[in-house]
């Protein structure tokens, strides 16, 4: 018995030491926590969704998920390299808002002289360890050194496939200001970002960044956490109004009534960047299915839909290109334009909307 207790103690100490690494960030404290505790979305020690949301249904099991993980089909990853285009980001001209996607949920929005980077992950993996959640071959075509100075870096929530410690650490000297959800600033400050360069939002809060730019935090149906606890920081979508254009930054979200509310309150949108991928039967409430993504686009009243959250990491158990094929089918009779750029290919609002079917391999 003593031997078992010593073994368990060593394991516990090892886990504790491992969890002290910078990559795991830091929970909010001090004035940041005081503000969180005043939020109407924070109850019983954690943030809550607008509707009751279980990350896993009651009939799901961790053992079942583990078996599914071990038996993932080979099609979760592409058989050949993901195609990409190398755009000169430092000299990108953008009289109209121009969006460059880097796979998954990372993209640059440039409008005139303003550069906005969303959920950048360029470390090669979507996890706290480099050997797990690796990017598909060809999907990591860009690195931090390719980017110009960033006026606004927008972070939707603190999951590893959206908030990457390695990438953020390298980007800090390039970024003027970080805009994110309540509590996420604790991670950023722990990693070296000055507090005065961090703007945190609760849902429905707005900031006028400049005469031509307003950003508003809007609800999402998801969860947060980088360690063993959930809900210490908020998750968010954003409405970006820039140079007269209305852009919806979706982040991660399952389907709920908030999309219709956002569409009625802020729509119509010129483009909506919505997650389309990494869904699964064991987590149906925190990610949309492709059919739900199409419904969300309708409810947001968007003219153009650009699907993200796919083509870089295998975080779900579906075929890597299943999401885009199902979404294309769902929008076949819709008036919403679907744009499907390859990684690095510019999308220019009111002008260039790539629609080539490049993923069937």
C-alpha positions in Angstrom: 0.0 0.0 0.0 2.8 2.4 0.9 4.5 1.7 -2.5 1.2 2.5 -4.3 0.8 5.7 -2.4 4.3 6.8 -3.2 3.8 6.0 -6.9 0.5 8.0 -6.9 2.2 10.9 -5.2 5.0 10.9 -7.8 2.5 10.9 -10.6 0.6 13.8 -9.0 3.7 15.8 -8.5 4.8 15.1 -12.1 1.4 16.3 -13.4 1.6 19.4 -11.2 5.1 20.3 -12.5 4.0 19.6 -16.1 1.0 21.9 -15.7 3.2 24.8 -14.6 4.5 25.3 -18.1 3.8 28.6 -19.8 1.8 26.9 -22.5 -1.1 26.3 -20.1 -1.4 30.0 -19.4 -2.9 31.4 -16.1 -6.3 31.7 -14.6 -7.7 35.2 -14.1 -7.1 36.9 -10.8 -7.1 40.3 -9.1 -9.0 43.1 -10.9 -9.6 40.9 -14.0 -11.3 38.2 -11.8 -13.3 40.9 -10.1 -14.7 42.1 -13.4 -15.5 38.5 -14.4 -17.5 37.9 -11.2 -19.7 40.9 -12.1 -20.6 39.4 -15.5 -24.2 38.2 -16.0 -22.7 35.3 -17.9 -20.6 34.1 -15.0 -22.4 31.9 -12.4 -21.3 29.3 -9.8 -17.6 29.9 -10.5 -17.6 29.6 -14.3 -19.0 31.1 -17.5 -22.3 29.8 -18.8 -23.8 29.6 -22.2 -27.1 31.3 -22.9 -28.8 27.8 -23.1 -28.0 24.8 -21.0 -25.1 23.2 -22.8 -23.4 19.9 -22.0 -20.1 19.5 -23.6 -20.9 15.8 -24.0 -24.5 14.3 -24.0 -25.5 12.1 -21.1 -25.4 8.9 -23.2 -21.8 9.6 -24.4 -18.8 8.1 -22.6 -15.1 8.9 -22.4 -14.4 5.2 -23.1 -16.5 5.3 -26.2 -14.7 8.5 -27.3 -11.4 6.9 -26.7 -12.3 3.9 -28.8 -13.5 6.2 -31.6 -10.2 8.0 -31.3 -8.2 4.8 -31.6 -10.3 3.7 -34.6 -10.4 7.0 -36.5 -10.7 6.4 -40.3 -7.6 7.2 -42.4 -9.6 9.9 -44.2 -9.5 12.2 -41.2 -6.2 13.4 -42.9 -5.7 14.1 -46.6 -3.7 11.7 -48.7 -1.7 14.5 -50.2 -0.4 17.9 -49.3 -3.0 20.7 -48.8 -2.5 23.3 -51.6 -1.6 26.8 -50.8 -0.7 30.2 -52.4 2.1 32.3 -51.0 0.8 35.9 -50.8 3.1 38.7 -49.8 1.3 39.8 -46.7 3.7 42.6 -45.9 2.9 44.3 -49.2 -0.8 43.3 -49.5 -2.9 46.1 -51.1 -6.4 46.3 -49.7 -8.6 49.2 -50.8 -11.5 46.9 -49.9 -11.4 44.5 -47.0 -9.3 41.6 -48.0 -9.2 38.2 -46.1 -6.4 35.7 -46.3 -7.0 32.3 -44.7 -4.3 30.2 -43.2 -6.2 27.0 -42.5 -8.4 26.1 -39.6 -9.6 29.4 -37.9 -6.6 31.6 -38.6 -7.0 34.5 -41.0 -5.8 38.0 -41.8 -8.3 40.8 -42.5 -6.7 43.9 -44.1 -8.7 47.0 -45.0 -6.8 50.0 -46.4 -3.9 50.4 -43.8 -5.4 48.3 -41.0 -4.3 44.7 -40.4 -6.4 42.4 -38.2 -5.2 38.9 -37.3 -7.7 36.3 -36.0 -6.9 33.2 -33.9 -3.4 32.7 -35.2 -1.9 29.2 -34.8 1.4 28.8 -36.6 3.3 26.4 -34.3 2.5 23.3 -36.3 0.1 21.7 -33.8 -3.1 22.4 -32.0 -2.2 21.1 -28.5 0.1 21.9 -25.6 2.6 19.3 -26.9 4.1 19.4 -30.4 3.6 15.7 -31.3 -0.2 15.8 -30.9 -2.7 17.6 -33.2 -0.2 18.2 -35.9 -1.1 20.3 -38.9 -1.7 18.5 -42.2 1.2 18.5 -44.7 1.1 21.7 -46.7 -1.3 23.4 -44.3 1.4 25.2 -42.3 2.5 27.3 -45.3 2.8 30.5 -43.3 4.8 31.5 -40.2 5.0 34.6 -38.0 7.9 36.0 -40.0 5.6 36.4 -43.0 3.3 38.9 -41.3 3.3 42.7 -41.2 2.7 44.6 -38.0 -0.7 43.9 -36.7 -3.1 46.6 -35.5 -5.6 44.3 -33.9 -5.2 40.7 -32.9 -8.6 39.1 -32.2 -8.8 36.0 -30.1 -12.2 34.2 -29.8 -11.4 31.9 -26.8 -8.5 30.1 -25.1 -8.5 26.6 -26.7 -5.2 25.5 -28.2 -6.4 25.5 -31.8 -7.3 29.2 -31.4 -4.9 30.5 -28.8 -1.3 29.2 -29.5 1.4 30.1 -26.9 4.3 29.7 -29.4 2.6 31.9 -32.0 1.5 34.6 -29.6 5.0 34.8 -28.0 6.5 35.5 -31.4 3.8 37.9 -32.4 3.9 40.1 -29.3 6.4 42.6 -30.8 4.3 43.0 -33.9 0.9 43.6 -32.3 -0.5 47.0 -31.4 -3.4 45.6 -29.4 -5.1 42.3 -28.4 -8.9 42.1 -28.4 -10.5 39.1 -26.7 -13.1 37.6 -24.4 -13.2 38.2 -20.6 -10.4 36.4 -18.8 -8.3 35.4 -21.8 -6.1 38.4 -21.0 -4.7 36.5 -18.0 -3.0 34.1 -20.4 -1.7 37.0 -22.6 -0.3 38.9 -19.6 1.3 35.8 -18.3 3.1 35.4 -21.6 4.4 39.0 -21.7 1.7 41.1 -23.2 1.4 44.5 -21.4 -2.0 44.9 -19.7 -2.6 48.2 -21.4 -2.4 46.4 -24.8 -5.2 44.0 -23.9 -8.9 44.7 -24.4 -11.4 42.2 -22.9 -15.1 42.0 -23.8 -18.2 40.6 -22.2 -20.9 39.7 -24.7 -22.6 42.7 -26.3 -19.8 45.1 -25.3 -18.3 47.2 -28.1 -15.3 49.4 -28.6 -14.9 52.1 -31.3 -11.2 51.5 -32.2 -11.1 54.3 -34.8 -13.6 56.5 -36.7 -13.8 53.7 -39.3 -13.6 50.6 -37.0 -15.9 49.2 -34.4 -15.7 45.7 -32.8 -18.4 44.1 -30.8 -18.3 40.9 -28.8 -21.3 38.6 -29.4 -22.4 35.3 -27.8 -21.2 31.9 -28.8 -22.2 28.4 -27.6 -19.0 26.7 -26.6 -16.7 26.4 -23.6 -13.1 27.2 -22.5 -10.1 25.9 -20.7 -6.5 24.9 -21.2 -6.1 22.6 -18.2 -8.4 20.5 -16.1 -10.9 23.2 -15.3 -13.5 24.8 -17.7 -15.2 28.1 -17.9 -12.7 30.3 -16.2 -12.6 32.5 -19.3 -15.3 33.5 -21.8 -15.7 32.4 -25.4 -17.0 34.8 -28.0 -17.9 35.7 -31.6 -17.3 39.2 -32.9 -18.9 41.7 -35.2 -16.4 43.8 -37.0 -17.5 47.0 -38.8 -14.6 48.4 -40.8 -14.6 51.0 -43.6 -18.4 50.6 -44.1 -18.3 46.8 -44.3 -19.9 44.4 -41.8 -17.9 41.2 -41.0 -18.9 38.4 -38.7 -16.1 36.6 -36.9 -17.6 33.3 -35.7 -15.1 31.7 -33.5 -16.4 28.3 -32.2 -20.0 27.8 -31.5 -22.7 25.2 -31.5 -26.1 26.2 -32.9 -28.5 28.2 -30.7 -30.9 31.1 -30.9 -28.1 33.7 -30.5 -27.3 33.6 -34.2 -30.7 34.9 -35.1 -30.5 37.6 -32.5 -27.1 38.7 -33.9 -28.5 38.7 -37.4 -31.4 40.9 -36.3 -29.3 43.2 -34.2 -26.2 43.6 -36.5 -27.0 42.1 -39.9 -27.0 42.0 -42.8 -23.3 41.0 -43.1 -21.1 41.3 -46.1 -19.3 38.1 -45.1 -19.5 35.6 -42.2 -16.5 33.5 -41.3 -18.1 30.4 -39.7 -16.7 27.2 -38.3 -17.4 24.2 -40.5 -15.5 21.1 -39.2 -14.4 19.2 -36.1 -18.0 18.4 -35.2 -18.9 15.0 -33.7 -21.8 12.9 -32.4 -20.3 13.1 -28.9 -20.2 16.9 -28.8 -23.2 18.1 -30.8 -24.0 21.2 -28.8 -20.6 23.0 -29.0 -19.9 22.8 -32.8 -22.2 23.2 -35.7 -22.8 20.5 -38.3 -22.4 21.6 -41.9 -26.1 21.8 -42.3 -26.4 24.0 -39.1 -23.6 26.2 -40.5 -25.8 26.8 -43.6 -28.7 27.6 -41.3 -26.5 30.0 -39.2 -25.5 31.9 -42.4 -29.2 32.3 -43.3 -30.0 33.6 -39.8 -27.1 36.0 -39.8 -28.4 37.5 -43.1 -24.9 37.2 -44.6 -24.3 37.8 -48.3 -21.2 35.6 -48.4 -20.1 32.6 -46.3 -16.5 31.7 -45.8 -16.1 28.3 -44.0 -13.2 28.0 -41.5 -12.2 25.5 -38.8 -11.2 22.9 -41.3 -8.3 21.7 -43.6 -5.5 22.0 -41.1 -6.1 19.8 -38.0 -7.9 16.4 -37.5 -9.7 17.2 -34.2 -12.9 15.4 -35.2 -13.4 11.9 -36.5 -15.0 12.8 -39.9 -13.2 12.7 -43.2 -11.1 15.9 -43.5 -13.1 17.1 -46.6 -16.6 15.9 -45.5 -17.5 19.3 -43.9 -17.0 21.3 -47.1 -18.8 18.8 -49.3 -21.8 18.7 -46.9 -21.9 22.5 -46.7 -21.7 22.9 -50.4 -24.7 20.5 -50.8 -26.7 22.4 -48.1 -26.2 25.8 -49.8 -27.0 24.4 -53.3 -30.3 26.3 -53.5 -29.4 29.2 -51.3 -28.8 32.8 -52.4 -25.8 33.0 -50.1 -22.5 32.9 -52.0 -20.0 30.4 -50.7 -16.3 31.3 -51.1 -13.7 28.5 -50.7 -10.1 29.9 -51.1 -7.1 27.7 -50.8 -4.8 28.6 -47.9 -3.2 32.0 -48.7 -5.6 33.0 -51.5 -7.0 36.5 -51.0 -10.8 37.1 -50.8 -11.7 40.7 -51.6 -15.1 41.9 -50.6 -17.4 43.0 -53.4 -14.8 41.8 -55.9 -12.9 38.4 -55.6 -14.6 35.3 -54.1 -12.6 32.1 -55.0 -14.9 29.2 -55.6 -12.7 26.5 -57.0 -13.3 22.9 -55.8 -9.8 22.1 -54.7 -10.4 19.5 -51.9 -11.5 16.4 -53.6 -8.5 14.2 -53.2 
